[in-house]
Every structure is written in C-alpha cells, then in structure tokens.
Amino acid sequence: MVGPVETNVLVCHNLLYYTHQIARLCEAVELTRENARFWNRLTSVQVIVLFYTAAVVISTTLLSMPIAHRPGMKWSFIDALFTSVSAISVTGLTVVSTSDMFSTTGYFILAFILQFGGIGIMTLGTFIWILFGKKIGLKDRQLIMTDQNRSTFSGLVKLMRQILIIVLAIEAIGAFILGVYFLDFFPTWEEAFIQGFFASVSATTNAGFDITGNSLIPFANDYFVQSINIILLILGAIGFPVLIELKEWFTHRGSTPYRFTLFTKLTTLTFFILVLLGTLFILVFESHHFFIGKSWHESFFYALFQSVSTRNGGLATMDVSEFSAPTLLFMSGLMFIGASPSSVGGGIRTTTFAIMMLSIFFFAKGKNSIKVFGREVDPEDIHRSFIVITTAVFICCSAVLAMTFFHPEFSILEIIFEVTSAFGTTGLSMGITSELGTAGKIIIIALMFIGRIGIFSFLFLIRGKTVNEKYHYPREKVIIG
C-alpha cells in the first residue's frame, strides 16, 4: 500500500510536472504572440521584401548544392548570392557561365527559381495555398495586392490563378515549339527539349539566362528562333493585366464592345512605341558602324531584337559591346525605363515614363491635367511617377559614382550600361560582370533587388506605415526652374 507520505510526494511531483508543462505552454503561447505582434507591426511591403529575401537565401542554398553543378566546378559564396539574386530578380547578369557551371539538374533548379522571380512569389504562393486548402485571408490579400501593384482587394485570388495559367501556358507552348525546332540542332531529343524548355522559361520571364553558352548569338541568322523569342519576351514584359484583358477580349461574347482599361491602352501603346523607336534609333546609329556590309533584313532583326531585349529581356544576338557609344547610351535609357508594371520586368516602368512625358506635353500646352483615351489621369499618379523617376535617377547615379570609385579600370560607359541593366533587371552586359570585385557585385546585387521589388516598394520599405498629418502650415509659393 502507498502511504500518505508517498501519496503527497506523488501529488507534488505531478503538480510540479504539470506546472512545468503549463509554463512551457505559456512560453510557447507568449512566443507565438510575440511573433504575431512582430508580423502585425510589419507593413505589407516589408513582408514581401522578407519573402523575397528568404527566396534569395533558399535559392542560394539550392544553387550551391553539389548536384546542381558539373563535376569539378566550384564557386564562392558571393558568386552564388549574385546568381541567386539575378535569378530571383530575373535579371540574367552572371559572374559565371551558366552552361559551364550547372548540370542538367541545376538547369531545372534555376528554371524553378526563375518562375518564382518572374511570376512573383505571391502568385505561386497563392497557388500553393489553394492546393493545400488554405483560406486566403485579409493579410494574404494585402500581400498579393502589394506584390502585384493592385489598388483594390477585389478579384485578387482569381487574378493570381489567371496569371499562373496564362504564363505557364505561354511557356509550355514556347517550349514545345522551340523543342521541336531544336531537334535539328542537337544530337538527342532530350537535349533539344531541355534547351527549348529553358529558353522558353528564360524568355517568358525575361530572365536573360541561357544554357547555350552564347545567348542567342548562335541563332543570329535564324529569324524563326528570334521571332519566337521576341514574342515570348513581349508577352512577359507587357504586363499581366494586359494579358488578362486580352484573354477576356477574345472570350467576350456580350452585345456591347469590350472596353480596355486606361492602364492597358497606355502601357501597350507606350511599350510598342519604345520598341519601334528603339529599332529605328539603333538602325540609324549603327548604319555607318555595326551594320556596314549587312543586308537590310540582318540589320532590321539585329535592331529589332536588341530593342525588344533592352525592355527587360537580356538576351542578345550579338556582342552588344560592338555597338557604338550613342547606341549603348540609348539602350541604357531603354533599360532604365524597363518593362510594364505588374510584369516580369524592372526599371521605372512604361506607365511611369508615359505619364512623365504626357505631363511635360500638357504643361507645355498650358493645361494642368492629363487627358488621354477619354480619361483623366489621377493627379496622385502624376505625383507618384515623378517620385519614382527622381528616386531611380538618384539611385542609379549613386551606383555609377560608387562603381567608378571601386572599379576605375572600367569606362564610364561600361559602368552606366551595367548599372542600368541591373536596375532594369535586363541582364545585358558589355562583358564586365565577371570581372567585378566584391564591392561591385554587392552594388549590382542591390540594384537588381531594388529593380525587382520596385521603387515604391523600396521607398515604403524604409518609410514604414503612413501617418495622417493632424495639422498644416500656411502655404507659400517658391521659385521653381
């Protein structure tokens, strides 16, 4: 029998045990509460940046695994980090040769990372949440809205689903067409379709990575391959909302004509005007330089492809360093502008550039508002556009100054080209990327990251939450200009 003393000891022991368990549970609850308070204090932009930072860390780990490399290939941590940021930001600048460094497994890992970078973390994340039956709450919708530059909560989950389906369909069609065509260029059908698959993903996401070893230079005279890549590059850079509206226009069966939004009209017109002007200026600038002795169709496709690629593509059919200085400076301007908002691209974006030019035009005509396509542009959008452009110019100029200090061996033209390529997440280079030191690589990494998340996300990241002003001072005019 158990005596009173033993019973009391047993009770005390149980009390101590359960007290300890309750204490541990309280600690876990308090930790959970602290984590919840920490996440609630973060803005949507800060959470998105944390997600992209985590994606960079995971990508660096994946690309550093021995299975991702060819036998005997090694690289430093800074090179792995550089490649990871370049892939997440779908830039394409590389300090190593992709074809020489990575194995077939590495190609698929890199293509997977490009999907996250191009389509967007929240788009693929939403798809994964839906697969696991997770309810998309208010906080999740705020993150989606921030990642896709949307201004309303309505239809966000449907938007994510449409973006994913459209992009994957484009990539699949591109991979099949290029894979079949490459059967005549590669010894086995497996290699042909791997090349076709990677080329399609890289072009659609505007990543600029290639596994040929020479970008599209081997296809400099193959207008079919160039045309397919041009189409894929445009579909990736023109903006997801434009693609969705085009799909809705094709499937529209109503009695009234389908009406495109002002965003679609403005960004599409601006995008193709820039492509046209880019082609024209490259033809003119290189008519007495690179295009000497070339036929009209060779010159036209060289100019057209480079014009499209500077919008964010990063692929090239020739060594861009062979272009003259005026062409390279003009291409730097195109890379600085970049692709359309809510696309795979970076830069200040086409609508920002369009609103700036329209503001100057209408101001010169003595008007205080912008009226286009039967609509009036919101004054806040005009204000935001000039903030984006001013901040981008400051960031790029600071980067050029820093790069000049750390790498005096490079010409100012090479540095400007490299900086705008990184900021626009384009990936074109005059060949100096692999020669950059640690400081130069860090600068380019920062530019690629800012280019991917966008100027406004960068500003909101350091600004924090909006504070409503409780009072105003009397207004007073100052002299401008």
C-alpha positions as CSV (number, residue, x, y, z in Angstrom):
1,M,0.0,0.0,0.0
2,V,1.0,3.6,-0.6
3,G,1.2,5.6,2.5
4,P,0.2,9.3,3.0
5,V,3.8,10.5,2.6
6,E,4.3,8.7,-0.7
7,T,0.9,10.0,-1.9
8,N,1.8,13.5,-1.1
9,V,5.2,13.1,-2.8
10,L,3.5,11.7,-5.9
11,V,0.9,14.5,-5.9
12,C,3.7,17.2,-5.5
13,H,5.6,15.5,-8.3
14,N,2.6,15.6,-10.6
15,L,1.9,19.2,-9.7
16,L,5.5,20.1,-10.5
17,Y,5.4,18.2,-13.8
18,Y,2.1,19.8,-14.9
19,T,3.2,23.2,-13.7
20,H,6.3,22.9,-15.8
21,Q,4.3,21.8,-18.8
22,I,1.9,24.8,-18.3
23,A,4.9,27.1,-18.0
24,R,6.3,25.7,-21.3
25,L,2.9,26.1,-22.9
26,C,2.7,29.7,-21.7
27,E,6.1,30.4,-23.0
28,A,5.1,28.9,-26.4
29,V,1.9,31.0,-26.4
30,E,3.8,34.1,-25.5
31,L,6.4,33.4,-28.2
32,T,3.5,32.9,-30.7
33,R,2.0,36.2,-29.5
34,E,5.4,38.0,-29.9
35,N,5.7,36.6,-33.4
36,A,2.2,37.6,-34.2
37,R,2.8,41.1,-32.8
38,F,6.1,41.3,-34.9
39,W,4.3,40.3,-38.1
40,N,1.4,42.7,-37.4
41,R,3.9,45.6,-37.0
42,L,5.3,44.9,-40.4
43,T,3.8,46.6,-43.5
44,S,2.8,44.5,-46.5
45,V,5.8,45.8,-48.4
46,Q,8.2,44.8,-45.6
47,V,6.7,41.3,-45.5
48,I,7.0,41.0,-49.3
49,V,10.7,42.0,-49.1
50,L,11.2,39.5,-46.3
51,F,9.7,36.8,-48.6
52,Y,12.0,37.8,-51.5
53,T,15.0,37.8,-49.1
54,A,14.0,34.3,-47.9
55,A,13.7,33.3,-51.5
56,V,17.2,34.5,-52.2
57,V,18.5,32.6,-49.2
58,I,16.8,29.4,-50.3
59,S,17.9,29.9,-53.9
60,T,21.5,30.4,-52.9
61,T,21.3,27.2,-50.9
62,L,19.8,25.2,-53.8
63,L,22.3,26.5,-56.4
64,S,25.2,25.7,-54.0
65,M,24.3,22.0,-53.8
66,P,26.8,19.8,-55.5
67,I,24.0,18.1,-57.5
68,A,23.4,21.4,-59.2
69,H,27.0,21.7,-60.5
70,R,29.0,20.0,-63.1
71,P,31.9,17.8,-61.8
72,G,34.9,19.8,-60.6
73,M,33.1,23.2,-60.7
74,K,33.3,25.4,-57.6
75,W,32.3,29.0,-56.8
76,S,32.4,31.4,-53.9
77,F,29.5,32.4,-51.7
78,I,29.4,35.9,-53.3
79,D,29.1,34.4,-56.7
80,A,26.3,32.0,-55.5
81,L,24.5,35.0,-53.9
82,F,24.9,37.1,-57.1
83,T,23.5,34.4,-59.3
84,S,20.6,33.8,-56.9
85,V,19.6,37.5,-56.8
86,S,20.0,37.7,-60.5
87,A,17.6,34.7,-60.9
88,I,15.1,35.9,-58.3
89,S,15.1,39.4,-59.9
90,V,15.0,37.7,-63.4
91,T,17.9,39.9,-64.5
92,G,20.4,37.5,-66.1
93,L,23.6,39.1,-65.2
94,T,26.1,36.4,-64.3
95,V,29.6,36.1,-63.0
96,V,29.9,32.5,-64.2
97,S,29.0,30.7,-67.4
98,T,25.6,29.1,-66.8
99,S,26.2,26.4,-69.4
100,D,29.6,25.5,-67.9
101,M,28.7,25.7,-64.2
102,F,25.4,23.9,-63.9
103,S,24.3,20.3,-64.5
104,T,21.0,19.3,-66.0
105,T,19.6,19.2,-62.5
106,G,21.0,22.7,-62.0
107,Y,19.2,23.9,-65.1
108,F,15.8,22.7,-63.7
109,I,16.6,24.3,-60.3
110,L,17.5,27.6,-62.0
111,A,14.3,27.4,-64.1
112,F,12.2,26.8,-61.0
113,I,13.8,29.9,-59.4
114,L,13.1,32.0,-62.5
115,Q,9.4,31.1,-62.1
116,F,9.3,32.5,-58.6
117,G,11.1,35.6,-59.7
118,G,9.2,36.2,-62.9
119,I,5.6,35.2,-62.0
120,G,6.0,36.5,-58.5
121,I,6.3,34.9,-55.0
122,M,2.7,35.8,-54.1
123,T,1.3,34.3,-57.3
124,L,3.0,30.9,-56.8
125,G,2.5,31.2,-53.1
126,T,-1.3,31.7,-53.6
127,F,-1.4,28.7,-55.9
128,I,0.3,26.5,-53.3
129,W,-2.0,27.8,-50.5
130,I,-5.1,27.0,-52.7
131,L,-3.7,23.5,-53.3
132,F,-3.4,22.9,-49.6
133,G,-6.9,24.3,-49.0
134,K,-5.7,27.4,-47.0
135,K,-8.2,30.2,-46.8
136,I,-6.8,33.4,-48.3
137,G,-7.4,36.0,-45.5
138,L,-7.2,39.8,-45.4
139,K,-3.4,39.8,-44.6
140,D,-2.7,37.5,-47.5
141,R,-4.8,39.6,-49.9
142,Q,-2.8,42.7,-48.8
143,L,0.4,40.9,-49.7
144,I,-1.0,39.9,-53.1
145,M,-2.1,43.4,-53.7
146,T,1.3,44.8,-52.8
147,D,3.2,42.2,-54.9
148,Q,1.1,42.9,-58.0
149,N,0.8,46.7,-57.6
150,R,-3.0,46.5,-57.3
151,S,-5.1,49.2,-55.7
152,T,-8.2,47.1,-54.7
153,F,-8.8,43.7,-52.9
154,S,-11.5,42.5,-55.4
155,G,-10.7,39.5,-57.5
156,L,-7.1,39.0,-56.3
157,V,-7.2,35.2,-55.9
158,K,-8.8,34.9,-59.4
159,L,-6.1,37.3,-60.7
160,M,-3.4,35.1,-59.3
161,R,-4.9,32.0,-60.8
162,Q,-5.3,33.7,-64.2
163,I,-1.7,34.9,-64.2
164,L,-0.3,31.5,-63.3
165,I,-2.4,29.7,-66.0
166,I,-1.6,32.3,-68.7
167,V,2.2,32.3,-68.0
168,L,2.5,28.5,-67.7
169,A,0.5,28.1,-71.0
170,I,2.8,30.6,-72.8
171,E,5.9,28.8,-71.5
172,A,4.6,25.4,-72.4
173,I,3.7,26.4,-76.0
174,G,7.1,28.2,-76.4
175,A,8.9,25.1,-75.0
176,F,7.1,22.8,-77.4
177,I,7.8,24.9,-80.5
178,L,11.4,25.6,-79.7
179,G,12.0,22.0,-78.6
180,V,10.7,20.6,-81.8
181,Y,12.7,23.1,-83.8
182,F,15.9,22.4,-81.9
183,L,15.7,18.7,-82.9
184,D,17.7,19.7,-86.0
185,F,20.4,21.4,-83.9
186,F,21.1,18.9,-81.0
187,P,22.1,15.3,-81.1
188,T,19.3,13.9,-78.9
189,W,15.6,14.8,-78.4
190,E,16.2,15.1,-74.6
191,E,18.8,17.8,-75.1
192,A,16.7,19.6,-77.7
193,F,13.7,19.8,-75.4
194,I,15.7,20.8,-72.4
195,Q,17.2,23.7,-74.5
196,G,13.7,24.5,-75.7
197,F,12.2,24.4,-72.2
198,F,14.9,26.6,-70.6
199,A,14.9,29.0,-73.5
200,S,11.1,29.4,-73.2
201,V,11.1,29.9,-69.4
202,S,14.0,32.4,-69.7
203,A,12.4,34.4,-72.5
204,T,8.9,34.5,-71.0
205,T,10.2,35.5,-67.5
206,N,12.6,37.9,-69.3
207,A,15.4,36.4,-67.2
208,G,18.2,36.6,-69.8
209,F,19.8,33.3,-68.7
210,D,20.9,30.9,-71.4
211,I,22.4,27.4,-71.5
212,T,23.8,27.7,-75.0
213,G,26.9,29.5,-73.6
214,N,26.5,32.4,-76.1
215,S,22.9,33.7,-75.5
216,L,21.2,33.7,-78.9
217,I,24.3,34.6,-80.9
218,P,24.4,31.1,-82.5
219,F,20.9,32.0,-83.9
220,A,21.9,35.4,-85.2
221,N,20.7,34.5,-88.7
222,D,17.8,32.3,-87.6
223,Y,14.8,34.6,-87.8
224,F,12.4,31.9,-86.6
225,V,14.1,31.4,-83.3
226,Q,14.5,35.2,-82.9
227,S,10.8,35.7,-83.7
228,I,9.6,33.2,-81.1
229,N,11.9,34.7,-78.5
230,I,10.6,38.2,-79.4
231,I,7.0,37.1,-78.9
232,L,7.8,35.4,-75.6
233,L,9.8,38.5,-74.4
234,I,7.0,40.8,-75.2
235,L,4.3,38.6,-73.6
236,G,6.4,38.5,-70.4
237,A,7.2,42.2,-70.3
238,I,3.9,43.8,-71.4
239,G,2.2,43.2,-68.1
240,F,-0.1,40.5,-66.6
241,P,-3.2,42.8,-66.5
242,V,-2.8,43.4,-70.3
243,L,-2.6,39.6,-71.0
244,I,-5.7,39.0,-68.8
245,E,-7.6,41.8,-70.6
246,L,-6.6,40.3,-74.0
247,K,-7.9,36.9,-72.9
248,E,-11.2,38.5,-71.7
249,W,-11.4,40.4,-75.0
250,F,-11.0,37.1,-77.0
251,T,-13.7,35.4,-74.9
252,H,-16.1,38.4,-74.7
253,R,-19.5,37.5,-76.1
254,G,-21.6,40.4,-74.9
255,S,-23.7,42.7,-77.1
256,T,-21.6,45.8,-76.2
257,P,-17.9,46.1,-77.3
258,Y,-15.3,45.1,-74.8
259,R,-13.7,48.2,-73.1
260,F,-10.0,48.1,-72.3
261,T,-8.8,49.9,-69.2
262,L,-6.7,53.1,-69.4
263,F,-3.8,51.1,-68.0
264,T,-3.8,48.6,-70.8
265,K,-4.2,51.2,-73.5
266,L,-1.4,53.4,-72.1
267,T,1.1,50.7,-71.3
268,T,0.6,48.8,-74.6
269,L,0.9,52.0,-76.7
270,T,4.0,53.1,-74.7
271,F,5.6,49.7,-74.9
272,F,5.3,49.3,-78.7
273,I,6.3,53.0,-79.3
274,L,9.5,52.4,-77.3
275,V,10.2,49.1,-79.3
276,L,9.6,51.0,-82.5
277,L,11.8,54.0,-81.5
278,G,14.5,51.6,-80.2
279,T,14.6,49.7,-83.5
280,L,14.7,53.0,-85.5
281,F,17.4,54.6,-83.4
282,I,19.6,51.5,-83.4
283,L,19.3,51.3,-87.2
284,V,20.2,54.9,-87.6
285,F,23.1,54.9,-85.1
286,E,24.7,51.7,-86.4
287,S,24.1,52.4,-90.2
288,H,27.7,53.5,-90.5
289,H,29.1,51.3,-87.9
290,F,28.0,47.7,-87.0
291,F,25.5,47.4,-89.9
292,I,28.1,48.2,-92.6
293,G,28.1,45.4,-95.1
294,K,25.0,43.7,-93.7
295,S,21.7,43.2,-95.6
296,W,18.6,45.1,-94.7
297,H,16.9,42.1,-93.1
298,E,20.1,41.3,-91.0
299,S,20.2,44.9,-89.8
300,F,16.5,45.0,-89.1
301,F,16.5,41.9,-87.0
302,Y,19.6,42.9,-85.1
303,A,18.0,46.2,-84.3
304,L,14.5,44.8,-83.5
305,F,15.8,42.0,-81.3
306,Q,18.1,44.3,-79.3
307,S,15.3,46.9,-79.0
308,V,12.9,44.3,-77.5
309,S,15.6,42.7,-75.3
310,T,16.5,46.1,-73.7
311,R,13.0,46.3,-72.4
312,N,13.9,43.6,-69.9
313,G,14.9,40.5,-71.9
314,G,18.7,40.4,-71.5
315,L,19.1,38.0,-74.5
316,A,21.3,39.1,-77.4
317,T,22.0,38.0,-80.9
318,M,25.4,39.7,-81.0
319,D,28.0,41.1,-78.6
320,V,26.5,44.5,-77.6
321,S,29.9,45.9,-76.8
322,E,30.4,46.1,-80.6
323,F,27.7,48.8,-80.8
324,S,28.8,52.5,-80.9
325,A,28.6,54.8,-77.9
326,P,25.4,56.6,-78.9
327,T,23.6,53.2,-79.3
328,L,24.8,51.9,-76.0
329,L,23.7,55.1,-74.2
330,F,20.3,54.9,-75.9
331,M,20.0,51.3,-74.9
332,S,20.9,52.3,-71.3
333,G,17.9,54.7,-71.4
334,L,15.6,51.9,-72.6
335,M,16.8,49.6,-69.8
336,F,16.3,52.3,-67.3
337,I,12.7,52.6,-68.4
338,G,12.2,48.8,-68.3
339,A,9.0,46.8,-68.8
340,S,5.4,47.4,-67.9
341,P,4.1,47.4,-64.3
342,S,2.8,44.1,-62.9
343,S,5.0,42.2,-65.3
344,V,8.3,40.2,-65.0
345,G,10.3,43.4,-65.6
346,G,12.1,46.1,-63.6
347,G,13.0,49.7,-64.2
348,I,10.8,52.7,-63.7
349,R,8.2,51.0,-65.9
350,T,6.5,52.2,-69.1
351,T,3.5,53.9,-67.5
352,T,5.7,56.0,-65.3
353,F,7.7,57.1,-68.3
354,A,4.4,57.8,-70.3
355,I,2.9,59.9,-67.5
356,M,6.1,61.9,-67.2
357,M,6.2,62.7,-71.0
358,L,2.4,63.4,-71.0
359,S,2.9,65.8,-68.0
360,I,5.5,67.7,-69.8
361,F,3.4,67.8,-73.0
362,F,0.2,69.0,-71.4
363,F,2.1,71.5,-69.2
364,A,3.7,73.0,-72.3
365,K,0.2,73.4,-73.8
366,G,-0.8,75.3,-70.7
367,K,-3.0,72.6,-69.2
368,N,-3.0,71.4,-65.6
369,S,-4.4,67.9,-66.2
370,I,-3.6,64.9,-68.4
371,K,-6.5,63.8,-70.6
372,V,-5.9,60.7,-72.7
373,F,-8.1,58.0,-74.3
374,G,-11.2,59.8,-73.0
375,R,-10.0,59.6,-69.4
376,E,-8.2,62.0,-67.0
377,V,-5.1,60.7,-65.1
378,D,-5.3,60.9,-61.4
379,P,-3.1,63.7,-60.0
380,E,-1.7,61.3,-57.4
381,D,-0.4,59.1,-60.2
382,I,1.4,62.0,-61.7
383,H,2.9,62.8,-58.4
384,R,3.9,59.2,-57.8
385,S,5.5,59.0,-61.3
386,F,7.9,61.9,-60.7
387,I,8.8,60.4,-57.3
388,V,9.7,57.1,-58.9
389,I,11.8,58.8,-61.7
390,T,13.6,61.1,-59.3
391,T,14.4,58.3,-56.8
392,A,15.5,56.0,-59.7
393,V,17.8,58.6,-61.1
394,F,19.3,59.3,-57.7
395,I,19.9,55.5,-57.0
396,C,21.4,54.9,-60.4
397,C,23.7,58.0,-60.3
398,S,24.9,57.0,-56.8
399,A,25.6,53.4,-58.1
400,V,27.5,54.8,-61.1
401,L,29.6,57.0,-58.7
402,A,30.3,54.1,-56.4
403,M,31.2,51.7,-59.2
404,T,33.5,54.3,-60.7
405,F,35.3,54.6,-57.3
406,F,35.6,50.8,-56.8
407,H,36.3,50.0,-60.5
408,P,38.3,52.8,-62.1
409,E,39.6,50.3,-64.7
410,F,36.2,50.3,-66.4
411,S,35.0,53.1,-68.7
412,I,32.1,55.3,-67.6
413,L,30.0,53.9,-70.5
414,E,30.6,50.3,-69.4
415,I,29.5,51.2,-65.8
416,I,26.4,53.2,-66.9
417,F,25.4,50.2,-69.1
418,E,25.9,47.7,-66.3
419,V,24.1,49.8,-63.7
420,T,21.0,50.5,-65.9
421,S,21.0,46.8,-66.9
422,A,20.9,45.7,-63.2
423,F,18.3,48.3,-62.2
424,G,16.1,47.5,-65.2
425,T,16.6,43.7,-64.4
426,T,17.6,43.4,-68.0
427,G,20.9,41.4,-67.9
428,L,22.7,42.8,-70.9
429,S,26.4,43.5,-70.3
430,M,29.4,44.8,-72.1
431,G,31.4,42.0,-70.6
432,I,32.5,43.4,-67.2
433,T,30.2,41.5,-64.9
434,S,32.6,38.5,-64.4
435,E,35.4,41.0,-63.6
436,L,33.6,42.8,-60.8
437,G,35.1,42.7,-57.3
438,T,33.1,42.0,-54.1
439,A,32.1,45.7,-53.7
440,G,31.0,45.9,-57.3
441,K,29.0,42.7,-57.1
442,I,27.2,44.0,-53.9
443,I,26.2,47.2,-55.7
444,I,24.8,45.3,-58.6
445,I,23.0,42.9,-56.2
446,A,21.4,45.8,-54.5
447,L,20.3,47.3,-57.8
448,M,18.8,44.1,-59.1
449,F,16.9,43.6,-55.8
450,I,15.5,47.2,-55.9
451,G,14.7,46.8,-59.6
452,R,12.7,43.6,-58.8
453,I,10.6,44.9,-55.9
454,G,10.1,48.3,-57.5
455,I,10.9,51.9,-56.4
456,F,7.7,52.4,-54.5
457,S,8.2,49.2,-52.5
458,F,11.7,50.3,-51.8
459,L,10.5,53.7,-50.5
460,F,7.7,52.1,-48.5
461,L,10.2,49.7,-47.0
462,I,12.2,52.5,-45.4
463,R,9.3,54.8,-44.8
464,G,7.0,52.4,-42.8
465,K,3.4,53.0,-42.3
466,T,1.6,56.1,-43.5
467,V,0.9,58.7,-40.8
468,N,-2.0,61.1,-41.2
469,E,-1.0,64.7,-40.7
470,K,-3.0,66.4,-38.0
471,Y,-2.3,70.0,-39.0
472,H,-0.9,72.1,-41.9
473,Y,1.1,75.3,-42.1
474,P,0.1,78.2,-44.4
475,R,1.1,77.6,-48.0
476,E,3.7,79.7,-49.7
477,K,4.9,79.8,-53.3
478,V,8.6,79.2,-54.1
479,I,10.5,80.0,-57.3
480,I,10.8,76.9,-59.5
481,G,13.1,76.5,-62.5
